[in-house]
Amino acid sequence: MKPLAEMAEAVLRCGDGRAKTKMSRSFAAQWQAARAAGETPDVGRASPPMQPARPERPELLRPRDVPHRKPGTPEGRIALLHAVAHIELNAVDLHWDIIARFCDVKLPMGFYDDWVKAADEESKHFNLMCDCLESAGSFYGALPAHAGMWRAAEDTAEDLMGRLAVVPMVLEARGLDVTPGMIRIFQQAKDKGAVAALETIYAEEVAHVAYGSKWFHFLCGRFDEDPKERFHALVRQYFHGALKPPFNEEKRAEAGIPPDFYWPLTEQG
């Protein structure tokens, strides 16, 4: 088995979505099997690209240039599934990138276990969304998508605490806020496949947010910093704009993020 950071870099350099997620799941299975056998595999070193490889389609636009479609229509529901697929593919890369980019930071093996598991689940989520799109007569890449998601990775490429604060604790936490509404849209449309896929994503994303909170608090403890104050400072430094309610306070709390972490960030300070 090759070192984990090299696995991570290989995923990042694979452009095709289905091939990327197949590779991701294979590497995750290898790592998890070794860990279940009581092994301590080599993390190694990597030279990850600043931007991951991407398929030729979808066309990537600025967020404000992506067309908005009404979710109550079949076309709107396809656009929603396509948007979620795009988010999940970015999440695959984000979770492998945190392994490859910060392997010089001394961290417990549990850090790698968590992000390998998250990358594996995001790979599954991308494939679930692709299956839903294909069932609806479409495919990932059929519609434009926004190019803004990787900006947080670039901004925090040299700051692990910043990465943890912005990606899982802000961007993925936002998914906990909006997914219940998406599930209701597909329930109303009686699309059982999409409902089941989104419910799987919703259940598993809580843990990904929790991994961010756990390792953020771990590093705050290492550096004797106040987690809430540090979180506020990092989000204001790296996140472009204020956080927007309503918030799913129950699921955020389940993931280890209390209200006094995010409510003060609803206005830029």
Rosetta blueprint (number, residue, H / E / L):
1 M L
2 K L
3 P L
4 L H
5 A H
6 E H
7 M H
8 A H
9 E H
10 A H
11 V H
12 L H
13 R L
14 C L
15 G L
16 D L
17 G H
18 R H
19 A H
20 K H
21 T H
22 K H
23 M H
24 S H
25 R H
26 S H
27 F H
28 A H
29 A H
30 Q H
31 W H
32 Q H
33 A H
34 A H
35 R H
36 A H
37 A L
38 G L
39 E L
40 T L
41 P L
42 D L
43 V L
44 G L
45 R L
46 A L
47 S L
48 P L
49 P L
50 M L
51 Q L
52 P L
53 A L
54 R L
55 P L
56 E L
57 R L
58 P L
59 E L
60 L E
61 L E
62 R L
63 P H
64 R H
65 D H
66 V L
67 P L
68 H L
69 R L
70 K L
71 P L
72 G L
73 T L
74 P H
75 E H
76 G H
77 R H
78 I H
79 A H
80 L H
81 L H
82 H H
83 A H
84 V H
85 A H
86 H H
87 I H
88 E H
89 L H
90 N H
91 A H
92 V H
93 D H
94 L H
95 H H
96 W H
97 D H
98 I H
99 I H
100 A H
101 R H
102 F L
103 C L
104 D L
105 V L
106 K L
107 L L
108 P L
109 M H
110 G H
111 F H
112 Y H
113 D H
114 D H
115 W H
116 V H
117 K H
118 A H
119 A H
120 D H
121 E H
122 E H
123 S H
124 K H
125 H H
126 F H
127 N H
128 L H
129 M H
130 C H
131 D H
132 C H
133 L H
134 E H
135 S H
136 A L
137 G L
138 S L
139 F L
140 Y L
141 G L
142 A L
143 L L
144 P L
145 A E
146 H E
147 A L
148 G L
149 M L
150 W L
151 R H
152 A H
153 A H
154 E H
155 D H
156 T L
157 A L
158 E L
159 D L
160 L H
161 M H
162 G H
163 R H
164 L H
165 A H
166 V H
167 V H
168 P H
169 M H
170 V H
171 L H
172 E H
173 A H
174 R H
175 G H
176 L H
177 D H
178 V H
179 T H
180 P H
181 G H
182 M H
183 I H
184 R H
185 I H
186 F H
187 Q H
188 Q H
189 A L
190 K L
191 D L
192 K H
193 G H
194 A H
195 V H
196 A H
197 A H
198 L H
199 E H
200 T H
201 I H
202 Y H
203 A H
204 E H
205 E H
206 V H
207 A H
208 H H
209 V H
210 A H
211 Y H
212 G H
213 S H
214 K H
215 W H
216 F H
217 H H
218 F H
219 L H
220 C H
221 G H
222 R H
223 F L
224 D L
225 E L
226 D L
227 P H
228 K H
229 E H
230 R H
231 F H
232 H H
233 A H
234 L H
235 V H
236 R H
237 Q H
238 Y H
239 F L
240 H L
241 G L
242 A L
243 L L
244 K L
245 P L
246 P L
247 F L
248 N L
249 E H
250 E H
251 K H
252 R H
253 A H
254 E H
255 A L
256 G L
257 I L
258 P L
259 P H
260 D H
261 F H
262 Y H
263 W H
264 P H
265 L H
266 T H
267 E L
268 Q L
269 G L
